[in-house]
């Protein structure tokens, strides 16, 4: 697949915002595979991941007139996907299934379901914010934008090994700093961040 350059992407976004179907199809071909991989990493379901890709691009088409050139299309795309995944986990009670799977048999499911996603997200975000700037950036590109190690290395012009080391150190730091008494945060980390 030929990757869309930043300049081409900007032109495609402008054309998409004017309703150009060819620009939409080009962006779809460019990002649908990566978006699917990103979704599958969270959802662990081929069908749900495919549905998410369709839903994200439906939203992109519906909001095409609102696209802003100064914002990265890729970031916009993955932010929409992340919000859909967050909603998915809230509404379909996957945490309950996680508990019932036997992985956490001593936990009170009702208590865990009452914990608000936002407070957990803020708790994890505070820990992530303590990472050194470069490590935090690499971590966010991997976990939020869904970029591969190769893509991050190419974008930042650093070695694959450096990216791997930074991600390993970031995960180790986050795990070490999670409050062991705050079980919902540990589960949130396992489902959304690891």
N, C-alpha and C positions, 0 to 999 in steps of 0.2 A: 504494500500500500504506500502511496506517495503522501508524505505528510504535508499538511497545509502550512505554509509559512505564515509568520505573524502578519506580513503585509497582505498576503492573499486572504487570510482570515478576516482582516479588517474590511476588505473589499466584499467578501462573501457576506459578512454581517450587514453591511450597508444595503446590499442587494436583497438580502433576506428581509430586512426591515421594510423594504418596499414591496414585499410579497413575491419575490422571485423564487419560483419553485426549484429551479436548477441549483441555486445557491443553497436552498434548504436541503436538497438531496445530497449535495456535495458535503455539507457539514454533517449530515446524517451518516454518510459512508465513512467519514473521517473519525467520528467520535462514538458511533453506536457500539463498536466492539469493545472499546475501552470502558464505556459506560456500563456495558453488560458485565464485564469482569469486576468492575467496582461494585456493582449491585450484588453479583453472585457472592462476592467476598463477605457480604453481610447477610444476605437472604438464604444462601445455600440451597436455592431452588432455581432450576432453569426456567420454569414457567413464570415464576414471579419476577425473575430478573428480566426476562423478555418483556413482560407487561410493564415493568418499570421503565425500560428504554422507550417503549411506545408512549407511555404517559408523559415522560419528560419531553420528548420531541413534540407531542401534541401541545404541551404548555408553551414550548418555544414558539411554535407556529402561531398559537393564539396571542402570544405577547410579543410577537415579532416587531411591532411598531414601537414597543417600549425599549428595545435594545439600545444600549448606550455604548458608543465607540470607545469611551475611555475605560470601560470595564472589560475584562477578559471574558470572551465567550466561553472558554473552557471552565473558568471559575463559576460563571453563571450557570452553566450546564450541571456541574457537579454539586453546586449548592442546591439547585432544585432537586437533584437526585437524593442528596443527603436528607433534605427535608421530607421527601416522600418516604424514605426508609425510616426516618424517625417516627413519622405518623403511622407507618405500617407496624412498627414495634409497639406503639402505644395502643392502637386499635385492635390488633389481632392477638394481643397478650402472648407474644412469643416468650416473654420472660416466664410466664406460667408453664409453658411447654418445657422450657429449659429446666425449671425446677423439677417438673414431673418426670423428666427423662432419667432421673436417678443420679444425676451428677451432683445434686445438692439436696440430699434427702433430709437433712436436719433443719431445713429452713422453713420459715413460715411464709407461704406463698402470698397470703393476703397482705402481710406487712410489706413485702417487696413490691407488690403491685401498687401500693399507695404512694410509694416514693415517687416524687415528681421527676420526670425526665430532665426538666430544666435545672433543677438543683444538682442532679448528678452531673449534667454536662458542665455546669459552672465549676463543680468540684474538680473534675478531671482537667478542665481548661486551666484552672489555677496552677495545677501541677505542671501541665505542659508549658505554661508561660514561664516557668522557672528554668526551662532548658536554655542552654546558650543559643543565641540568635540563629546561627547557622544550622545547628542540630534541630531546632524547632522548625525552621523552614523546610528542611528535608523531611522531617516527620510529617508535617502538614501536607506536603506535596504527595507523599505516599498514602497517607490515610484519608485525607479529605478530598484531594483531587484524583486519587486513584492511579497516580503515575507509577510505572514500573521502575525498578532500580536503574535499568538502562536509560529510560527516558529522563530520570532525574540527573543521572551522571552526564548525559549529553547536554541537558539544559543548563546545568551549573558548571559544565566543563571540568568535572572532577572524575576520578576513577570510580569504577563500580564498587571496588573494595572500600573506598572511603564512604560511599553512600551506605553500604551494608553495615559498616562499623558505626556510623552515626545513628542508623535506625536501631541497631542492637543496643547501643548505649542509651538511646532515648527510651526504649521499652523497659530496660533495666531500671532506669531512674524512676519512671512512672510507677512500675511495680513496687519498688522499694519505698516510695513515698505514699502509696495508698494506705489509708488507715485500715488495719486488719480488722478492726471492730465494725467497720462500715461496709458490711457485706454487699449491699446493693451497688456500691461504687465498684467493688471488685467484679461483680457480674457485668455491670455496664462496660467496664474496661474490657472484659473478656469478649463481649458481644460486639462492641462498636470500635474499639481501638486496636486491639491486638492483631 
